[in-house]
Amino acid sequence: MPQSLTQMYVHLVFSTRDREPWLTSAVRPKVHAYLATILRNMGSPYVVAGGVADHVHLLFELPKEKAPTEVVAVVKRESSKFMKTLGPAFAKFCWQRGYGMFSVSPTRREKVEEYVRNQEEHHRTRTFQEEFRKFLDQYGIEYDERYVWD
């Protein structure tokens, strides 16, 4: 076959270091827009960003030319640099070291998109840690609680 065709949706989740509430309601739309721009510039035609003060969710089509770890490294590095341009108050901003990346079936994409867009409502009753543990359990990912949070 002369063409290489892919459609792989992923749900990427990562937190600010120590779940510090850096992503205030004033900053969050700028950060989400910047995250989406980074992914689009890497070749992802479909991106949805959401989250609350201490973490982000990104639903996007994984670019076929990029490895997942490369995508995460660029997204976190470039958005961290961006955060530091928002003023002196953000000089010490950083993301947690780890992340969660989960596959999303095209048949479930709309449902996950709705979930990402409604993070503020969702987190009125659940913490980031509770949510993340649920994803790990749902996807059958074994983990050691001592190394999940930094």
Stockholm file with secondary structure:
# STOCKHOLM 1.0

chainA/1-150         MPQSLTQMYVHLVFSTRDREPWLTSAVRPKVHAYLATILRNMGSPYVVAGGVADHVHLLFELPKEKAPTEVVAVVKRESSKFMKTLGPAFAKFCWQRGYGMFSVSPTRREKVEEYVRNQEEHHRTRTFQEEFRKFLDQYGIEYDERYVWD
#=GR chainA/1-150 SS CCCCCCCCEEEEEEEBGGGCCCCCTTTHHHHHHHHHHHHHHTTCSCEEEEEETTEEEEEEECCTTSCHHHHHHHHHHHHHHHHHTTCGGGTTCCBCSCCEEEEECGGGHHHHHHHHHTHHHHTTSCCHHHHHHHHHHHTTCCCCHHHHCC
#=GC SS_cons         CCCCCCCCEEEEEEEBGGGCCCCCTTTHHHHHHHHHHHHHHTTCSCEEEEEETTEEEEEEECCTTSCHHHHHHHHHHHHHHHHHTTCGGGTTCCBCSCCEEEEECGGGHHHHHHHHHTHHHHTTSCCHHHHHHHHHHHTTCCCCHHHHCC
//
